[in-house]
Amino acid sequence: MEFIVFLALGFGLMWLLIVLPQRRKTQAHGTMITQLKPGDYIVTAGGLYGTVTDLGEDDLGLEIAPDVEVRVAKRAIGAVIPEDEIEDVADDEPDEPEQPDEPDASITAPEPPIADDRR
């Protein structure tokens, strides 16, 4: 009889610590997906940042660069980036591309090894 009580308590504890938090997380992700709209700035589970352009039933259009749009599964959406944090992500990009340094004229390529034909 005591064994059954401990077994029931163990299952109850497992339910509280594992199953309920996972259900809450899944429900919150589903709510986030249903509230997506074109113009939202998101990050995918794979780390791609972009702007939602259109919504399909199971996927969405994501503009990751000017004139570059990809299709992404809705279940791969990691988070919606709030508007006040969008500028922080955009500021990380350099304004101008770096110019390559000119090669140093004093550095020369090593000479190829001399073949030894002695046998």
C-alpha positions in Angstrom: 0.0 0.0 0.0 2.8 2.4 0.9 4.5 1.6 -2.4 1.4 2.7 -4.4 1.3 6.0 -2.5 5.0 6.7 -3.2 4.5 5.8 -6.8 1.6 8.2 -7.1 3.6 11.0 -5.4 6.5 10.3 -7.8 4.2 10.6 -10.9 2.6 13.7 -9.4 5.9 15.4 -8.8 7.1 14.4 -12.3 3.9 15.9 -13.8 4.5 19.2 -11.9 8.2 19.5 -12.8 8.3 18.3 -16.4 4.9 18.1 -18.1 3.3 21.4 -17.0 6.2 23.7 -17.8 6.5 22.1 -21.2 2.8 22.6 -21.9 3.0 26.2 -20.9 6.0 26.8 -23.2 4.3 25.1 -26.1 1.1 27.1 -25.5 3.1 30.4 -25.4 4.9 29.5 -28.7 1.5 28.7 -30.3 0.1 32.0 -29.2 3.2 33.9 -30.5 2.8 32.1 -33.9 -0.9 33.0 -34.2 -0.2 36.7 -33.4 2.4 37.1 -36.2 1.7 39.7 -38.8 3.5 41.1 -41.8 6.1 43.6 -40.7 7.1 41.8 -37.5 10.8 41.5 -37.0 11.7 37.9 -35.9 14.5 35.5 -35.2 14.3 31.9 -36.2 15.5 28.9 -34.2 18.5 28.8 -36.6 19.5 32.4 -35.9 18.2 34.2 -39.0 16.8 37.6 -38.4 14.3 39.1 -40.7 11.0 40.8 -41.4 7.8 38.8 -42.0 6.5 39.6 -45.5 3.5 37.2 -45.8 1.9 34.4 -43.9 0.9 31.0 -45.2 -0.8 28.2 -43.4 2.4 26.4 -42.2 5.1 28.8 -43.3 5.8 32.4 -43.8 7.9 34.7 -46.0 10.9 36.2 -44.3 12.9 39.0 -45.8 16.5 38.5 -44.5 18.1 41.2 -46.6 16.9 43.8 -49.2 15.3 41.8 -52.0 16.1 38.5 -50.4 13.1 36.5 -49.2 13.1 33.0 -47.9 10.3 30.7 -46.8 10.4 29.5 -43.2 8.3 27.0 -41.3 6.2 28.7 -38.6 7.4 26.1 -36.0 11.0 27.4 -36.6 10.2 30.9 -35.3 12.2 31.5 -32.1 11.0 34.9 -31.0 9.5 38.1 -32.1 11.9 41.0 -31.5 10.3 44.0 -29.9 10.4 47.3 -31.8 12.6 49.0 -29.2 15.3 46.3 -29.7 15.3 46.3 -33.5 17.7 49.3 -33.7 20.1 47.5 -31.4 20.3 44.6 -33.9 20.6 46.9 -36.9 23.4 49.0 -35.3 25.7 46.0 -35.2 26.2 46.1 -39.0 29.0 48.2 -40.3 28.0 51.3 -42.3 30.7 51.1 -44.9 32.5 47.9 -46.2 36.1 47.8 -45.1 38.6 48.5 -47.8 41.2 45.7 -48.2 44.7 46.7 -47.3 47.2 47.0 -50.2 49.8 44.3 -50.2 53.2 45.2 -48.9 55.7 45.5 -51.8 58.6 44.4 -49.6 57.0 40.9 -49.0 57.8 38.5 -51.8 56.5 35.0 -52.4 58.8 32.2 -51.3 60.8 30.5 -54.0 59.7 27.1 -55.0 61.8 24.2 -53.8 64.5 22.9 -56.2 63.8 19.4 -57.4 66.5 16.8 -56.5 66.8 14.4 -59.4 69.5 12.2 -57.8 68.5 8.6 -57.5 
